[in-house]
Each structure stands twice: as C-alpha cells, then as structure tokens.
Amino acid sequence: MLSWSAPVVPTLPGKGRLPSVFDTSRGGTVEVGSASSASMYVCGITPYDATHLGHAATYVAFDLLNRVWRDAGVDVRYVQNVTDVDDPLLERATATGQAWEELAAREIALFHSDMAALRVLPPAHYVGVVDSIPLVVELVERLREAGAAYEVDRDVYFSVDSAASFGEVSHLDHATMLRLFGERGGDPSRPGKKNPLDCLLWRAERPGEPAWASALGRGRPGWHVECTAIALHHLAAPLDMQGGGSDLVFPHHEMCAAQAFVATGEPLARSYAHAGMVGYDGEKMSKSRGNLVFVSTLLGAGVDPMAVRLALLAHHYRSDWEWTDASLSSAVDRLAAWRAAASLDAAPSAVTLLAAVRERLADDLDGPGALAAVDAWAASASAAEQSGDTRGPALMRATVDALLGVAL
C-alpha cells in the first residue's frame, strides 16, 4: 500500500544526539536507537472515520522521534500498519450502507492527506492487513507449532499463559487486565477459552463478513496478531521502538509482545512509548462518544496546518490534555510571531537556538520546551535594539522545519 508524500527536510549543521524516551515497560527514560540505525513500528488507524486530533497527536509525537533520530545521523526504519478490515470498519459500513472496501479506501486517502498537511514523515512501509493475511497465517501456524494457539469453534486463540513475558509491558494486575480487555475489543467471557485473557488470532468466516481462504480455514485476522506479523516481517526483532496511544498499552501492545516472544524467543521491542489522550468537552476524544475534532474539518475551515501542528506540540506527548478553541488561537498567534521573526533581514544568531531545540527534543521529546526556546528567539529577534545576523533567520527556519516539522 502506498504511503503519503514526504516533505523535504532541511539539513542542519552539525548533528544532534540520540534521544532518551520514557519506556512504558521499564517505567523510566532510556536512550533509544543506536548511532547507526533505529527501527520503529507505530500502530495505525482503523479507517472507519476521519483522522481526529487524538490520532494526529500520536503521529506527530512519533514524527518528532523520527526527526530527532535522523538529525542524529541515524538510518531510521519506520513501519506503520492500517487495519483495513476489522469489526468497527464492518459495522460502520453496514450502518451507513457502504461497501467496507470503499469506506476504508476513502478514509485511508483522507488520513494520507491529513498526515501530508501536518508534514508527518511517512513510514518506509505502510502496510494494510488485507495485504498481510499470508504473514498473519504464517505467524499463527508458528504459534500453533509452539503449543501457544488453540481452537474454539473454529476460531483460533492465543494462549497468554504460553508467554512467560506476558504482563511485562503494562505491569497491570489481573483484574485491571480483565476490565480493559473487555472494554477494548476482547471477549473475556467467551466459553471454551483456556484463559479469559486469551486473544483471537484468526476469526473463522461468518455469514456476510469478508473472509480469505487459508491453511487455518476461511476467515480473517484478529486485531493484535496483525501488528505482530507485520512488525516481525518488516523489522527484525527486537525493534527499537513500538509506539502508539496510551490506550494501546493493554491489551494491544501486551499481546503483540507476548506473541512475538513465543514465536521468536526475542522481545518484540526494546522500548515501548505511548502518547497521551486528547480530550474535548470534558471527555477523551473518541468515536464512541462522538466528541471528535477532525483535522480535515479544521483544514477545510481555513486553519493553517502548521497552526494545528503547533497546537499539538504545545503539550508534552505523554500528557493527557483537552483541545479548546483557546489552544488553537494560541497556536495561530505563535505561528504568526515565528513567521514575522523568520522574515527579518537580520536577527540574532540561531546557533544557540538550534542547540536548545536539539537538547529539549532529545530529552523525552520535550515539544513544549522546544517551542519555548523558539518563542524566546522570536521575541529577541523582534526587539528593536537587537543587532542582526543575516544568517539567523535562515537557520531558525531550517531548525523549526527539520526538528519540529513546522514550515514557516
């Protein structure tokens, strides 16, 4: 599947350092990647609705990591999936009288457009589940051979008890796992399962649902196994980073890690990072609540996509926060101030600014700290008494573009 178009990223003088990022599984900040290479898998969308700001905040967060690695001279291998067949997509298609394939294709195209507008660097491999069914079947068969999969009425389940590492990503107690599993797509009360937490690997064909022929019988993949299969195929385990929203810590990333460990004997990832949730009207932004602010709606209303990106970067990626009109207004003002300062014929040297932005982003992707450094430079540049450096504005623009993804 094709990804979206890549923006041109300016080359900066010198080189940044490897970033340290908070690892959910270890409960602390660790350096991620190596001096030569880094691999990252970020879980993608289920394309049954437009990209909302919660999605955008997650992908902008991991775009910062991508940019910091590249600035450090690292060869980044980045993979993202799209769940282009799953229950929510099929349910929305039925409810709206559309073909599920057409709904998925339209929303994937809109997601691409939103990501390109926000100048998110595209993954090297953007992979759909439908195109990855042979990979999923192969992985399920490996899990079966390892004694980690079993059938319930022709459906195939993963046995979490087969993975000694199960629980090492989320560190949740059993009761919390059961609650979240039921809330987030699991079926803990299904009769015939060995453990209520066992997750679906292969769903046997149901009437009226899409299905594919395979060695497992006609059916389609379960949710968690698709990411495990795609990540293992395109990136060698253990990859440096698996990322996504904090609502994926359990069960999704826990299940992916357990499946990969059983199949390969290796952890799926060395580190797991998670973006906070974005709220609106007092609740987490979600399709089920209907309290969504769509990127495409903002852009269609004439909002500059760089203002949207700045509004997202104004909050640390791990924090939960609420979208308001005031947050967008503040971002619009900030963008105007930066552009005014960057358009001056001469301004203070931006060498110190570049070092400050690099330092803040290398410290757990501190977007707000990086924005504050640019704010200070812009205020200084706009002060009438400042003597000028004709190279200052150009380096400031390149710094903001390459590291923060904001085109001035």
C-alpha positions as a Markdown table, in Angstrom:
| # | Residue | x | y | z |
|---|---|---|---|---|
| 1 | Met | 0.0 | 0.0 | 0.0 |
| 2 | Leu | 1.3 | 3.4 | -0.9 |
| 3 | Ser | 2.1 | 5.9 | 1.8 |
| 4 | Trp | 1.7 | 9.7 | 1.7 |
| 5 | Ser | 4.2 | 12.1 | 0.1 |
| 6 | Ala | 7.3 | 13.0 | 2.1 |
| 7 | Pro | 8.2 | 16.7 | 2.9 |
| 8 | Val | 11.6 | 17.9 | 2.1 |
| 9 | Val | 13.6 | 18.1 | 5.4 |
| 10 | Pro | 16.4 | 20.7 | 5.6 |
| 11 | Thr | 19.9 | 19.6 | 6.5 |
| 12 | Leu | 21.1 | 21.2 | 9.7 |
| 13 | Pro | 24.8 | 22.0 | 10.6 |
| 14 | Gly | 26.4 | 19.5 | 13.0 |
| 15 | Lys | 24.5 | 16.6 | 14.4 |
| 16 | Gly | 22.0 | 16.0 | 17.3 |
| 17 | Arg | 22.3 | 13.3 | 19.9 |
| 18 | Leu | 20.4 | 10.1 | 20.4 |
| 19 | Pro | 17.1 | 10.7 | 22.2 |
| 20 | Ser | 16.1 | 9.3 | 25.5 |
| 21 | Val | 12.4 | 8.4 | 25.7 |
| 22 | Phe | 10.1 | 7.2 | 28.5 |
| 23 | Asp | 9.8 | 3.4 | 28.2 |
| 24 | Thr | 6.4 | 2.2 | 29.5 |
| 25 | Ser | 7.7 | -1.3 | 30.1 |
| 26 | Arg | 10.6 | -0.2 | 32.3 |
| 27 | Gly | 8.9 | 2.8 | 33.8 |
| 28 | Gly | 11.7 | 5.2 | 33.1 |
| 29 | Thr | 13.6 | 7.1 | 30.4 |
| 30 | Val | 16.0 | 5.2 | 28.3 |
| 31 | Glu | 18.2 | 6.0 | 25.3 |
| 32 | Val | 16.6 | 4.6 | 22.1 |
| 33 | Gly | 18.3 | 3.6 | 18.9 |
| 34 | Ser | 21.9 | 3.3 | 18.0 |
| 35 | Ala | 24.4 | 5.6 | 16.4 |
| 36 | Ser | 23.8 | 3.9 | 13.1 |
| 37 | Ser | 20.2 | 2.7 | 12.9 |
| 38 | Ala | 16.9 | 2.6 | 14.6 |
| 39 | Ser | 13.6 | 0.7 | 13.9 |
| 40 | Met | 10.2 | 1.8 | 14.9 |
| 41 | Tyr | 6.7 | 0.4 | 14.5 |
| 42 | Val | 3.7 | 2.7 | 15.2 |
| 43 | Cys | 0.2 | 1.2 | 15.2 |
| 44 | Gly | -2.0 | 2.8 | 12.6 |
| 45 | Ile | -5.7 | 3.6 | 12.2 |
| 46 | Thr | -8.8 | 1.6 | 11.6 |
| 47 | Pro | -10.1 | 3.6 | 8.7 |
| 48 | Tyr | -13.8 | 3.9 | 9.5 |
| 49 | Asp | -13.8 | 7.6 | 10.2 |
| 50 | Ala | -11.7 | 10.7 | 9.6 |
| 51 | Thr | -8.5 | 11.5 | 11.4 |
| 52 | His | -9.2 | 13.3 | 14.7 |
| 53 | Leu | -6.8 | 15.3 | 16.8 |
| 54 | Gly | -6.1 | 12.3 | 19.1 |
| 55 | His | -4.8 | 10.4 | 16.1 |
| 56 | Ala | -2.8 | 13.4 | 14.9 |
| 57 | Ala | -1.2 | 14.0 | 18.3 |
| 58 | Thr | 0.1 | 10.4 | 18.4 |
| 59 | Tyr | 1.6 | 10.5 | 14.9 |
| 60 | Val | 3.1 | 14.0 | 15.4 |
| 61 | Ala | 4.7 | 12.7 | 18.6 |
| 62 | Phe | 6.4 | 9.8 | 16.9 |
| 63 | Asp | 7.3 | 12.1 | 14.0 |
| 64 | Leu | 9.4 | 14.0 | 16.5 |
| 65 | Leu | 11.2 | 10.9 | 17.4 |
| 66 | Asn | 11.8 | 10.1 | 13.7 |
| 67 | Arg | 13.1 | 13.6 | 13.1 |
| 68 | Val | 15.4 | 13.5 | 16.2 |
| 69 | Trp | 16.9 | 10.2 | 15.1 |
| 70 | Arg | 17.5 | 11.5 | 11.6 |
| 71 | Asp | 19.1 | 14.7 | 12.9 |
| 72 | Ala | 21.5 | 12.4 | 14.9 |
| 73 | Gly | 22.6 | 10.7 | 11.6 |
| 74 | Val | 20.6 | 7.5 | 12.3 |
| 75 | Asp | 19.2 | 5.4 | 9.5 |
| 76 | Val | 15.5 | 5.1 | 10.5 |
| 77 | Arg | 13.4 | 2.1 | 9.5 |
| 78 | Tyr | 9.8 | 3.0 | 10.2 |
| 79 | Val | 6.7 | 0.8 | 9.6 |
| 80 | Gln | 3.1 | 1.6 | 10.2 |
| 81 | Asn | 0.0 | -0.6 | 9.6 |
| 82 | Val | -3.6 | 0.2 | 8.7 |
| 83 | Thr | -6.3 | -2.1 | 10.0 |
| 84 | Asp | -8.3 | -2.1 | 6.8 |
| 85 | Val | -10.6 | -5.0 | 7.8 |
| 86 | Asp | -11.9 | -5.3 | 11.4 |
| 87 | Asp | -15.2 | -5.2 | 13.3 |
| 88 | Pro | -15.5 | -1.4 | 13.7 |
| 89 | Leu | -15.0 | -0.9 | 10.0 |
| 90 | Leu | -17.5 | -3.5 | 9.0 |
| 91 | Glu | -20.1 | -2.2 | 11.5 |
| 92 | Arg | -19.7 | 1.4 | 10.2 |
| 93 | Ala | -20.0 | 0.2 | 6.6 |
| 94 | Thr | -23.2 | -1.7 | 7.4 |
| 95 | Ala | -24.7 | 1.1 | 9.4 |
| 96 | Thr | -24.1 | 3.6 | 6.5 |
| 97 | Gly | -24.9 | 1.3 | 3.6 |
| 98 | Gln | -21.4 | 1.4 | 2.1 |
| 99 | Ala | -19.1 | -1.3 | 0.9 |
| 100 | Trp | -16.4 | -1.8 | 3.6 |
| 101 | Glu | -13.7 | -1.6 | 0.9 |
| 102 | Glu | -14.8 | 1.7 | -0.3 |
| 103 | Leu | -15.2 | 3.2 | 3.2 |
| 104 | Ala | -11.7 | 2.0 | 4.1 |
| 105 | Ala | -10.1 | 3.4 | 0.8 |
| 106 | Arg | -11.8 | 6.8 | 1.3 |
| 107 | Glu | -10.7 | 7.2 | 4.9 |
| 108 | Ile | -7.1 | 6.0 | 4.2 |
| 109 | Ala | -6.9 | 8.6 | 1.5 |
| 110 | Leu | -8.1 | 11.3 | 3.9 |
| 111 | Phe | -5.6 | 10.1 | 6.5 |
| 112 | His | -2.8 | 10.4 | 4.0 |
| 113 | Ser | -3.9 | 13.9 | 3.1 |
| 114 | Asp | -4.1 | 14.9 | 6.8 |
| 115 | Met | -0.6 | 13.5 | 7.5 |
| 116 | Ala | 0.9 | 15.2 | 4.5 |
| 117 | Ala | -0.7 | 18.5 | 5.5 |
| 118 | Leu | 0.8 | 18.2 | 9.0 |
| 119 | Arg | 4.2 | 17.3 | 7.5 |
| 120 | Val | 4.5 | 14.0 | 9.2 |
| 121 | Leu | 7.3 | 11.9 | 7.7 |
| 122 | Pro | 5.8 | 8.8 | 6.1 |
| 123 | Pro | 6.8 | 5.3 | 7.0 |
| 124 | Ala | 9.0 | 3.3 | 4.7 |
| 125 | His | 6.4 | 0.6 | 4.8 |
| 126 | Tyr | 2.7 | 1.5 | 5.2 |
| 127 | Val | 1.0 | -1.9 | 5.3 |
| 128 | Gly | -2.6 | -3.0 | 5.2 |
| 129 | Val | -4.0 | -6.1 | 7.0 |
| 130 | Val | -5.7 | -7.3 | 3.8 |
| 131 | Asp | -2.3 | -7.4 | 2.1 |
| 132 | Ser | -0.7 | -9.1 | 5.1 |
| 133 | Ile | -3.0 | -12.1 | 5.5 |
| 134 | Pro | -0.3 | -14.6 | 4.4 |
| 135 | Leu | 2.0 | -13.1 | 7.1 |
| 136 | Val | -0.7 | -13.5 | 9.7 |
| 137 | Val | -1.4 | -17.1 | 8.7 |
| 138 | Glu | 2.3 | -17.9 | 8.8 |
| 139 | Leu | 2.6 | -16.5 | 12.3 |
| 140 | Val | -0.5 | -18.2 | 13.6 |
| 141 | Glu | 0.9 | -21.5 | 12.4 |
| 142 | Arg | 4.2 | -20.9 | 14.2 |
| 143 | Leu | 2.3 | -20.2 | 17.4 |
| 144 | Arg | 0.3 | -23.3 | 16.9 |
| 145 | Glu | 3.5 | -25.4 | 16.4 |
| 146 | Ala | 4.8 | -23.8 | 19.7 |
| 147 | Gly | 1.7 | -25.0 | 21.5 |
| 148 | Ala | 0.5 | -21.4 | 22.0 |
| 149 | Ala | -2.6 | -21.5 | 19.9 |
| 150 | Tyr | -5.8 | -23.5 | 20.1 |
| 151 | Glu | -9.3 | -23.5 | 18.6 |
| 152 | Val | -12.7 | -22.6 | 20.0 |
| 153 | Asp | -15.5 | -23.3 | 17.5 |
| 154 | Arg | -13.1 | -23.0 | 14.5 |
| 155 | Asp | -11.7 | -19.6 | 15.8 |
| 156 | Val | -8.0 | -19.7 | 16.8 |
| 157 | Tyr | -6.9 | -18.2 | 20.1 |
| 158 | Phe | -3.5 | -17.2 | 21.5 |
| 159 | Ser | -2.8 | -18.7 | 24.9 |
| 160 | Val | -1.3 | -15.9 | 27.1 |
| 161 | Asp | -0.1 | -18.5 | 29.6 |
| 162 | Ser | 2.3 | -19.7 | 26.9 |
| 163 | Ala | 4.3 | -16.5 | 27.2 |
| 164 | Ala | 6.5 | -16.2 | 30.2 |
| 165 | Ser | 6.8 | -12.5 | 29.4 |
| 166 | Phe | 3.1 | -11.7 | 29.5 |
| 167 | Gly | 2.5 | -8.6 | 31.6 |
| 168 | Glu | 6.0 | -7.1 | 31.2 |
| 169 | Val | 4.8 | -4.2 | 29.0 |
| 170 | Ser | 1.8 | -3.0 | 31.1 |
| 171 | His | 2.6 | -4.4 | 34.6 |
| 172 | Leu | -1.1 | -4.4 | 35.3 |
| 173 | Asp | -2.9 | -6.6 | 37.8 |
| 174 | His | -5.2 | -9.4 | 36.6 |
| 175 | Ala | -8.4 | -7.6 | 37.5 |
| 176 | Thr | -7.4 | -4.5 | 35.6 |
| 177 | Met | -6.3 | -6.6 | 32.6 |
| 178 | Leu | -9.7 | -8.3 | 32.6 |
| 179 | Arg | -11.6 | -5.0 | 32.7 |
| 180 | Leu | -9.5 | -3.4 | 29.9 |
| 181 | Phe | -9.6 | -6.5 | 27.8 |
| 182 | Gly | -13.4 | -6.4 | 27.8 |
| 183 | Glu | -13.6 | -2.7 | 27.2 |
| 184 | Arg | -11.1 | -2.7 | 24.3 |
| 185 | Gly | -12.3 | -5.4 | 21.9 |
| 186 | Gly | -11.6 | -8.6 | 23.9 |
| 187 | Asp | -14.0 | -11.4 | 24.8 |
| 188 | Pro | -13.1 | -12.5 | 28.3 |
| 189 | Ser | -16.4 | -14.3 | 29.0 |
| 190 | Arg | -16.4 | -16.5 | 25.9 |
| 191 | Pro | -17.0 | -20.1 | 26.8 |
| 192 | Gly | -14.3 | -22.6 | 25.8 |
| 193 | Lys | -11.3 | -20.3 | 26.3 |
| 194 | Lys | -8.5 | -21.6 | 28.5 |
| 195 | Asn | -7.9 | -18.1 | 30.0 |
| 196 | Pro | -10.3 | -15.2 | 29.8 |
| 197 | Leu | -7.4 | -13.0 | 28.5 |
| 198 | Asp | -6.6 | -15.3 | 25.6 |
| 199 | Cys | -7.0 | -13.2 | 22.4 |
| 200 | Leu | -8.3 | -14.0 | 18.9 |
| 201 | Leu | -5.7 | -14.9 | 16.3 |
| 202 | Trp | -8.0 | -16.0 | 13.4 |
| 203 | Arg | -11.7 | -15.4 | 13.2 |
| 204 | Ala | -13.5 | -18.1 | 11.2 |
| 205 | Glu | -15.8 | -17.0 | 8.4 |
| 206 | Arg | -19.2 | -15.6 | 9.5 |
| 207 | Pro | -22.1 | -15.1 | 7.1 |
| 208 | Gly | -22.0 | -11.7 | 5.4 |
| 209 | Glu | -18.4 | -11.0 | 6.6 |
| 210 | Pro | -15.3 | -10.8 | 4.4 |
| 211 | Ala | -13.1 | -13.9 | 4.6 |
| 212 | Trp | -10.0 | -15.3 | 2.9 |
| 213 | Ala | -9.0 | -18.9 | 2.2 |
| 214 | Ser | -6.0 | -20.1 | 4.2 |
| 215 | Ala | -4.4 | -23.1 | 5.9 |
| 216 | Leu | -6.4 | -22.0 | 9.0 |
| 217 | Gly | -9.7 | -22.2 | 7.1 |
| 218 | Arg | -11.7 | -19.3 | 5.6 |
| 219 | Gly | -11.6 | -16.3 | 7.9 |
| 220 | Arg | -9.8 | -13.1 | 8.7 |
| 221 | Pro | -7.1 | -12.0 | 11.2 |
| 222 | Gly | -7.7 | -11.0 | 14.8 |
| 223 | Trp | -6.6 | -7.5 | 15.8 |
| 224 | His | -3.4 | -7.9 | 17.8 |
| 225 | Val | -1.7 | -10.5 | 15.6 |
| 226 | Glu | -1.8 | -8.3 | 12.5 |
| 227 | Cys | 0.7 | -5.9 | 14.1 |
| 228 | Thr | 2.9 | -8.6 | 15.4 |
| 229 | Ala | 3.1 | -10.3 | 12.0 |
| 230 | Ile | 3.7 | -7.0 | 10.1 |
| 231 | Ala | 6.4 | -5.8 | 12.6 |
| 232 | Leu | 8.3 | -9.1 | 12.5 |
| 233 | His | 8.2 | -9.3 | 8.8 |
| 234 | His | 9.4 | -5.8 | 8.0 |
| 235 | Leu | 11.7 | -5.2 | 11.1 |
| 236 | Ala | 14.0 | -7.6 | 12.9 |
| 237 | Ala | 13.1 | -8.4 | 16.5 |
| 238 | Pro | 13.7 | -6.8 | 18.8 |
| 239 | Leu | 12.9 | -3.5 | 17.1 |
| 240 | Asp | 13.9 | -0.3 | 18.9 |
| 241 | Met | 10.5 | 1.1 | 19.5 |
| 242 | Gln | 6.9 | 0.2 | 19.3 |
| 243 | Gly | 4.6 | 3.2 | 19.7 |
| 244 | Gly | 1.0 | 4.3 | 19.8 |
| 245 | Gly | -1.5 | 5.9 | 22.0 |
| 246 | Ser | -1.7 | 5.1 | 25.8 |
| 247 | Asp | -4.9 | 3.2 | 25.2 |
| 248 | Leu | -2.8 | 0.6 | 23.3 |
| 249 | Val | -0.6 | -0.4 | 26.3 |
| 250 | Phe | -3.1 | -3.1 | 27.2 |
| 251 | Pro | -4.2 | -5.3 | 25.6 |
| 252 | His | -2.8 | -4.4 | 22.2 |
| 253 | His | 0.9 | -3.9 | 22.9 |
| 254 | Glu | 1.0 | -6.5 | 25.6 |
| 255 | Met | -0.5 | -9.1 | 23.3 |
| 256 | Cys | 1.8 | -8.2 | 20.4 |
| 257 | Ala | 4.9 | -8.5 | 22.7 |
| 258 | Ala | 3.7 | -11.9 | 24.1 |
| 259 | Gln | 3.0 | -13.4 | 20.6 |
| 260 | Ala | 6.4 | -12.2 | 19.3 |
| 261 | Phe | 8.2 | -13.7 | 22.3 |
| 262 | Val | 6.7 | -17.1 | 21.8 |
| 263 | Ala | 7.3 | -17.0 | 18.1 |
| 264 | Thr | 10.9 | -15.8 | 18.1 |
| 265 | Gly | 12.3 | -16.1 | 21.6 |
| 266 | Glu | 13.0 | -12.4 | 21.5 |
| 267 | Pro | 11.2 | -9.4 | 22.8 |
| 268 | Leu | 9.2 | -7.6 | 20.1 |
| 269 | Ala | 10.7 | -4.3 | 21.1 |
| 270 | Arg | 13.4 | -2.9 | 23.3 |
| 271 | Ser | 11.2 | 0.0 | 24.3 |
| 272 | Tyr | 7.5 | 1.0 | 24.2 |
| 273 | Ala | 6.4 | 4.6 | 24.2 |
| 274 | His | 2.8 | 5.9 | 24.4 |
| 275 | Ala | 1.2 | 9.2 | 23.6 |
| 276 | Gly | -1.4 | 10.7 | 26.0 |
| 277 | Met | -5.1 | 11.0 | 25.2 |
| 278 | Val | -6.6 | 14.2 | 23.8 |
| 279 | Gly | -10.0 | 15.2 | 25.3 |
| 280 | Tyr | -12.8 | 17.5 | 24.2 |
| 281 | Asp | -15.8 | 18.7 | 26.1 |
| 282 | Gly | -14.6 | 17.0 | 29.3 |
| 283 | Glu | -14.1 | 13.5 | 27.8 |
| 284 | Lys | -11.4 | 11.6 | 26.0 |
| 285 | Met | -11.9 | 12.2 | 22.3 |
| 286 | Ser | -13.3 | 9.1 | 20.8 |
| 287 | Lys | -15.7 | 7.9 | 18.0 |
| 288 | Ser | -18.0 | 6.2 | 20.5 |
| 289 | Arg | -18.6 | 9.4 | 22.4 |
| 290 | Gly | -18.8 | 11.5 | 19.2 |
| 291 | Asn | -16.8 | 14.3 | 20.7 |
| 292 | Leu | -14.3 | 14.5 | 17.8 |
| 293 | Val | -12.4 | 17.3 | 16.3 |
| 294 | Phe | -11.3 | 16.3 | 12.8 |
| 295 | Val | -8.0 | 17.5 | 11.2 |
| 296 | Ser | -9.7 | 17.7 | 7.9 |
| 297 | Thr | -12.6 | 19.8 | 9.3 |
| 298 | Leu | -10.1 | 22.3 | 10.7 |
| 299 | Leu | -8.1 | 22.5 | 7.4 |
| 300 | Gly | -11.4 | 22.8 | 5.4 |
| 301 | Ala | -12.3 | 25.8 | 7.6 |
| 302 | Gly | -9.1 | 27.5 | 6.6 |
| 303 | Val | -6.9 | 26.8 | 9.6 |
| 304 | Asp | -3.2 | 26.7 | 8.7 |
| 305 | Pro | -2.0 | 23.1 | 9.2 |
| 306 | Met | 1.2 | 24.4 | 10.8 |
| 307 | Ala | -1.0 | 26.0 | 13.5 |
| 308 | Val | -2.7 | 22.7 | 14.1 |
| 309 | Arg | 0.8 | 21.1 | 14.4 |
| 310 | Leu | 1.9 | 23.8 | 16.8 |
| 311 | Ala | -1.2 | 23.3 | 18.9 |
| 312 | Leu | -0.3 | 19.6 | 19.3 |
| 313 | Leu | 3.3 | 20.2 | 20.0 |
| 314 | Ala | 2.4 | 22.7 | 22.8 |
| 315 | His | 1.6 | 19.6 | 25.0 |
| 316 | His | 4.1 | 17.0 | 26.1 |
| 317 | Tyr | 3.4 | 13.9 | 24.1 |
| 318 | Arg | 2.9 | 11.8 | 27.2 |
| 319 | Ser | 0.4 | 14.1 | 28.8 |
| 320 | Asp | -3.4 | 13.9 | 28.6 |
| 321 | Trp | -4.9 | 17.2 | 27.7 |
| 322 | Glu | -8.0 | 18.9 | 26.3 |
| 323 | Trp | -8.5 | 20.6 | 23.0 |
| 324 | Thr | -10.0 | 24.1 | 23.2 |
| 325 | Asp | -10.6 | 27.0 | 20.9 |
| 326 | Ala | -8.1 | 28.9 | 23.0 |
| 327 | Ser | -5.3 | 26.3 | 22.3 |
| 328 | Leu | -5.8 | 26.8 | 18.6 |
| 329 | Ser | -5.9 | 30.6 | 18.9 |
| 330 | Ser | -2.6 | 30.5 | 20.9 |
| 331 | Ala | -1.0 | 28.3 | 18.2 |
| 332 | Val | -2.2 | 30.7 | 15.4 |
| 333 | Asp | -0.6 | 33.6 | 17.3 |
| 334 | Arg | 2.6 | 31.7 | 17.9 |
| 335 | Leu | 2.9 | 30.8 | 14.2 |
| 336 | Ala | 2.4 | 34.4 | 13.2 |
| 337 | Ala | 5.1 | 35.5 | 15.7 |
| 338 | Trp | 7.6 | 32.9 | 14.4 |
| 339 | Arg | 6.9 | 33.8 | 10.8 |
| 340 | Ala | 7.4 | 37.5 | 11.5 |
| 341 | Ala | 10.7 | 36.9 | 13.2 |
| 342 | Ala | 11.8 | 34.5 | 10.5 |
| 343 | Ser | 11.1 | 37.1 | 7.8 |
| 344 | Leu | 13.5 | 39.7 | 9.2 |
| 345 | Asp | 16.5 | 40.5 | 7.1 |
| 346 | Ala | 18.7 | 40.1 | 10.1 |
| 347 | Ala | 18.2 | 38.6 | 13.6 |
| 348 | Pro | 20.2 | 37.1 | 16.5 |
| 349 | Ser | 22.3 | 34.1 | 15.7 |
| 350 | Ala | 20.2 | 30.9 | 15.7 |
| 351 | Val | 23.2 | 28.6 | 16.6 |
| 352 | Thr | 22.2 | 28.6 | 20.3 |
| 353 | Leu | 18.6 | 28.1 | 19.3 |
| 354 | Leu | 19.5 | 25.0 | 17.3 |
| 355 | Ala | 21.4 | 23.6 | 20.3 |
| 356 | Ala | 18.5 | 24.3 | 22.6 |
| 357 | Val | 15.9 | 22.7 | 20.4 |
| 358 | Arg | 18.1 | 19.6 | 19.9 |
| 359 | Glu | 18.6 | 19.4 | 23.7 |
| 360 | Arg | 14.9 | 19.6 | 24.5 |
| 361 | Leu | 13.8 | 17.1 | 22.0 |
| 362 | Ala | 16.5 | 14.6 | 22.9 |
| 363 | Asp | 15.1 | 14.8 | 26.5 |
| 364 | Asp | 11.9 | 12.6 | 26.1 |
| 365 | Leu | 10.7 | 14.6 | 23.1 |
| 366 | Asp | 10.0 | 17.8 | 25.1 |
| 367 | Gly | 8.0 | 19.7 | 22.5 |
| 368 | Pro | 6.8 | 22.4 | 24.8 |
| 369 | Gly | 10.4 | 23.1 | 25.9 |
| 370 | Ala | 11.5 | 23.3 | 22.3 |
| 371 | Leu | 8.6 | 25.7 | 21.4 |
| 372 | Ala | 9.6 | 27.9 | 24.4 |
| 373 | Ala | 13.2 | 28.1 | 23.0 |
| 374 | Val | 11.9 | 29.3 | 19.6 |
| 375 | Asp | 9.5 | 31.7 | 21.3 |
| 376 | Ala | 12.4 | 33.3 | 23.2 |
| 377 | Trp | 14.5 | 33.6 | 20.0 |
| 378 | Ala | 11.5 | 35.1 | 18.1 |
| 379 | Ala | 10.9 | 37.7 | 20.9 |
| 380 | Ser | 14.6 | 38.6 | 20.9 |
| 381 | Ala | 14.6 | 38.9 | 17.1 |
| 382 | Ser | 11.6 | 41.3 | 17.1 |
| 383 | Ala | 13.2 | 43.6 | 19.7 |
| 384 | Ala | 14.2 | 46.8 | 18.0 |
| 385 | Glu | 17.5 | 47.1 | 19.8 |
| 386 | Gln | 18.8 | 43.7 | 18.6 |
| 387 | Ser | 21.8 | 43.7 | 16.2 |
| 388 | Gly | 21.4 | 41.4 | 13.4 |
| 389 | Asp | 22.9 | 38.3 | 11.8 |
| 390 | Thr | 21.8 | 37.8 | 8.2 |
| 391 | Arg | 22.1 | 34.0 | 8.7 |
| 392 | Gly | 20.0 | 33.9 | 11.8 |
| 393 | Pro | 16.5 | 33.8 | 10.2 |
| 394 | Ala | 17.6 | 31.1 | 7.7 |
| 395 | Leu | 19.0 | 28.8 | 10.4 |
| 396 | Met | 15.9 | 29.4 | 12.6 |
| 397 | Arg | 13.6 | 28.4 | 9.7 |
| 398 | Ala | 15.6 | 25.3 | 9.0 |
| 399 | Thr | 15.7 | 24.3 | 12.7 |
| 400 | Val | 12.0 | 24.7 | 13.1 |
| 401 | Asp | 11.3 | 22.8 | 9.9 |
| 402 | Ala | 13.7 | 19.9 | 10.3 |
| 403 | Leu | 13.2 | 19.2 | 14.0 |
| 404 | Leu | 9.7 | 20.4 | 14.7 |
| 405 | Gly | 8.2 | 19.8 | 11.3 |
| 406 | Val | 6.8 | 23.4 | 11.1 |
| 407 | Ala | 7.3 | 25.1 | 7.7 |
| 408 | Leu | 7.5 | 28.9 | 8.1 |
